[in-house]
Every structure is written in structure tokens, then in C-alpha cells.
Amino acid sequence: MLIVANWKAYIEDLAKAKRLLLISKKLASKTGCTIVIAPPAPFIGILASKNKSQVAFAAQDISRTTGGAATGEATAAMYATAGATYAIIGHSERRAQGDTNSIVAEKLAHALSRDLTPILCVGEKERDSEGRYLAYVREEITSAITSLTPKERTRIILAYEPLWAIGKTADHAIGQTDLTEMILYIRKILAELIPGKHSQHALVLYGGSVEPENIRDLARASLVDGFLIGHASVDETMLAALAGQLASA
């Protein structure tokens, strides 16, 4: 089980960042899960430099640029140097800021070029009875992956995050049956894009109102390989509760 904790811009205090890292280490030890934390960019180098645990680090986003006169940009190479080994690409909040499918594809290639494992986020804004949202998700995946080499495609982690479920409570998260169906659909797309049996090993995560109240049921009842967790990952009490639920799953 892979758990990716996206701290977003919630954490502005280094002391709390260190406490959350400590809890994440305990979570990894207690549950046996692979834990990846995505702190705000200025904290990655500080936290990763003294980290001797199994917890890994991810960039919340990377720049389209590869260096040069680009004030304020943080490139894939910078994140790799700072200690990140993963990169979240195409998060809905970045897409809302203007990241098109072509920009997502460009960032994906930059991440791979610096040996960062990309966590590609996809998901529909809303569901319609005609099933148009399925084509929307397919286009997000294919447009990002098609230009990559067959070997590069095998390194992609998919994170399904339906926008209608993000930033709400567990009551608004996707149901177990619907999540299973979406993961099967995503795996079908990956089987068309990734050569041979490699697609069977691709990880598919879920993100969207994941909380202690629903994480165990989602982990048990679906084909999910892990979770991309937002606000619950920066609340110390909720993070500890998540660990307990996963440990008993």
C-alpha cells in the first residue's frame, strides 16, 4: 500500500513539519505501508537531509523549465538534488491554475528525465449520466503518456482524484463500488498504453476526501493500491488515526 501525503500549503511552520515527519515514520513502521510525503518546497531539503527512515519525499509540482532565467521556478533537477524521489504531476489544483494536458505531459517528461517517479493525477470535474467523464479521464491519461517511451510509461503511478470529492468529508468520497469500477477502467487504459504485462504492476491510487472514517473500507473493498491524501495528512490526530485504520485493514 502506497500512501502519498500532500501537505499542499497547509504547513508553514518547520516544527510542525518535523512532527508530521515523525508521525509518518511511525505510520510506515506500524502499517508496513510505503509512505511518501510532499512538503512545501522550502522544507524538502531540510527534512530529507537528515532522514534515515523509509519515508520518501515528493515534489508537489515541478516547473516546465529546466533552468535558466526563470525567477521563482523550481525544476525537477532542483527537487532531485534536494532529496525528492517522486513528483506529483497534474494535480487538480495545478490544472485549475492553467496546467493543460500538454503542460502536464511536458512536466511528466521532465520528472522522468531526473529519475523522479511521477504521480500523475487525473479525474473528472463531475459525473454525467451519459458517461462523458470516462472519455475525459481517458484523454488526461493518454495525452500525458503517449509521447513517452514504453520503458518510461512503466514508471508512472496514477492517482485518480475526482474533483467533486476533493476537500470535503468522507461522506462525499467515492463509493467502494464506483471506485473499483474506475480503477478497472484506468487499468484497461494503461493496458493499452503500457507494453506486455507491465501494466499489471502499475500502481493506481485514490485521492478525494480520504479520512479515518473511510480509508479502511476503501482499502479493503476496492482494487486501490494506495491513497493520495490532502488535508487529513497535515492534521496530527487524523494522521495517527489513519495509521490505526490501515494497520487493522
C-alpha positions in Angstrom: 0.0 0.0 0.0 1.4 3.4 -1.0 0.4 6.5 0.9 1.2 9.9 -0.5 0.7 12.8 1.9 0.3 16.0 0.0 0.8 18.8 2.5 -0.1 21.5 0.0 0.5 25.0 1.6 -1.1 24.0 4.9 2.2 23.7 6.7 4.2 26.9 7.1 6.0 26.0 10.4 9.1 23.9 10.3 8.5 22.5 13.8 5.1 21.1 12.7 6.7 19.7 9.5 9.2 17.8 11.7 6.4 16.4 13.9 4.5 15.2 10.9 7.6 13.6 9.5 8.0 11.7 12.8 4.4 10.5 12.7 4.8 9.5 9.1 7.8 7.4 10.1 5.7 5.7 12.8 3.0 5.1 10.2 5.4 3.4 7.9 6.7 1.2 10.7 3.2 0.3 12.1 1.4 -0.4 8.9 4.1 -1.6 6.6 2.9 0.9 4.0 5.3 2.9 1.7 5.0 6.5 2.8 5.8 9.4 0.6 5.3 13.0 1.9 5.1 16.1 -0.3 6.0 19.1 1.9 6.1 22.7 0.6 9.2 23.1 -1.5 11.4 25.0 1.1 11.1 22.2 3.6 12.1 19.2 1.4 15.9 19.8 1.7 15.7 20.4 5.4 13.6 17.3 6.1 15.3 15.0 3.6 18.9 15.8 4.6 18.6 14.0 8.0 16.0 11.4 7.1 17.3 7.8 7.6 13.8 6.2 7.5 11.9 4.5 4.8 9.8 7.7 4.3 10.4 9.2 0.8 9.8 12.8 -0.4 7.8 14.1 -3.4 7.6 17.5 -5.1 4.1 18.9 -5.1 4.7 20.1 -8.7 7.7 20.9 -10.9 8.4 23.6 -13.4 8.1 23.4 -17.1 11.5 24.9 -17.3 14.9 23.1 -17.0 16.8 26.1 -15.6 17.9 29.5 -16.7 16.2 32.9 -16.4 13.0 31.7 -14.8 12.6 33.6 -11.5 10.6 31.7 -8.9 10.6 28.3 -10.7 11.6 25.0 -9.1 12.9 22.5 -11.6 12.9 18.7 -11.5 16.7 18.8 -11.1 16.4 21.0 -8.0 13.9 18.7 -6.4 16.0 15.7 -7.1 19.1 17.4 -5.6 17.1 18.4 -2.5 16.1 14.7 -1.9 12.8 14.2 -3.6 12.4 10.9 -5.5 8.7 11.4 -6.5 6.8 14.2 -8.2 3.1 14.9 -8.2 2.2 16.0 -11.7 -1.2 17.3 -12.9 -2.8 17.8 -9.5 -6.3 19.3 -10.0 -5.2 22.5 -8.2 -2.4 23.0 -10.7 -4.7 22.2 -13.6 -7.0 24.9 -12.2 -4.1 27.3 -12.3 -3.6 26.7 -16.1 -1.8 23.3 -16.5 -3.2 21.9 -19.7 -2.8 18.3 -20.8 0.2 19.3 -22.9 1.9 21.1 -20.0 1.2 18.0 -17.8 2.9 15.8 -20.5 5.9 18.2 -20.6 6.3 18.1 -16.8 6.0 14.4 -16.8 8.9 14.1 -19.2 11.0 16.5 -17.1 10.3 14.4 -13.9 11.3 11.2 -15.6 14.5 12.8 -17.0 15.7 13.4 -13.5 14.7 10.0 -12.1 11.7 11.3 -10.2 8.8 8.8 -10.1 5.8 10.7 -11.4 2.4 10.5 -9.6 0.1 11.5 -12.4 -3.2 12.9 -11.2 -6.3 12.5 -13.3 -10.0 12.9 -12.5 -13.3 14.3 -13.8 -14.9 17.5 -12.6 -18.3 16.0 -12.4 -20.1 12.8 -13.3 -22.8 12.7 -16.0 -25.3 10.0 -16.7 -24.1 9.6 -20.3 -20.6 8.6 -19.2 -18.7 11.5 -20.8 -16.5 11.7 -17.8 -14.9 8.4 -18.8 -13.7 9.9 -22.0 -12.4 12.9 -20.1 -10.3 10.7 -17.8 -9.0 8.7 -20.8 -7.9 11.8 -22.6 -6.0 13.0 -19.5 -4.1 9.7 -19.3 -3.4 9.2 -22.9 -2.3 12.8 -23.6 0.2 12.6 -20.8 1.7 9.2 -21.5 1.6 8.8 -25.3 4.8 10.7 -26.0 6.8 8.7 -23.5 8.9 5.6 -24.4 7.5 2.2 -23.4 10.0 2.0 -20.6 9.1 5.4 -19.3 5.4 4.5 -19.2 6.1 1.7 -16.8 7.3 4.1 -14.2 4.1 6.1 -14.0 1.9 6.0 -10.8 -1.7 7.0 -11.5 -3.7 8.9 -8.9 -7.4 9.1 -9.5 -8.8 12.2 -7.8 -12.4 13.1 -8.9 -12.7 16.9 -8.3 -16.2 16.6 -7.0 -14.9 14.7 -4.0 -11.8 16.8 -3.1 -11.6 18.9 0.1 -14.8 17.6 1.6 -15.7 14.9 4.2 -15.7 11.2 4.0 -19.4 11.3 3.3 -18.6 12.9 -0.1 -15.8 10.5 -1.1 -16.4 8.0 -3.9 -18.3 4.7 -3.0 -16.5 1.4 -2.9 -18.2 0.0 -6.0 -17.7 3.1 -8.1 -14.0 3.3 -7.1 -13.5 -0.3 -8.1 -15.1 0.3 -11.5 -12.9 3.4 -12.1 -9.7 1.6 -11.2 -10.6 -1.3 -13.6 -11.3 1.3 -16.3 -8.0 3.1 -15.6 -6.2 -0.3 -15.7 -7.8 -1.1 -19.1 -6.4 2.2 -20.4 -3.0 1.5 -19.0 -3.0 -2.0 -20.6 -3.5 -0.3 -24.0 -0.5 2.1 -23.3 2.0 0.0 -21.4 3.6 -2.9 -23.1 3.2 -6.5 -22.2 2.3 -7.4 -18.6 3.9 -4.3 -17.2 0.6 -2.6 -16.9 -0.5 -5.2 -14.3 2.2 -3.8 -12.0 1.2 -0.1 -12.4 0.0 1.5 -9.2 -3.3 3.2 -9.1 -4.1 5.5 -6.1 -7.2 7.2 -5.0 -7.5 10.8 -3.7 -10.5 12.7 -2.6 -11.8 13.2 1.0 -9.8 10.3 2.4 -10.2 10.2 6.2 -10.0 7.8 9.1 -13.8 7.1 8.7 -13.5 5.7 5.2 -9.9 4.7 4.4 -10.1 1.2 5.8 -13.3 0.3 3.8 -11.8 1.8 0.6 -8.6 -0.1 1.1 -10.5 -3.4 1.7 -13.3 -3.2 -0.8 -11.6 -1.9 -3.9 -8.6 -2.6 -6.1 -6.8 0.5 -5.0 -3.0 0.3 -4.4 -2.9 3.3 -2.1 -4.1 6.8 -1.4 -3.2 10.4 -2.2 -4.2 12.3 1.0 -4.5 16.0 1.4 -5.9 17.8 4.4 -6.0 14.7 6.6 -2.3 14.2 6.2 -1.4 17.5 7.9 -3.7 17.0 11.0 -1.6 15.2 13.6 -4.6 13.5 15.2 -6.1 12.4 11.9 -2.8 11.2 10.6 -2.4 9.0 13.6 -5.9 7.7 13.2 -5.2 6.9 9.5 -2.3 4.8 10.7 -4.5 2.9 13.1 -7.2 2.2 10.5 -4.7 1.0 7.9 -3.0 -1.2 10.5 -6.2 -3.1 11.0 -7.3 -3.2 7.4 
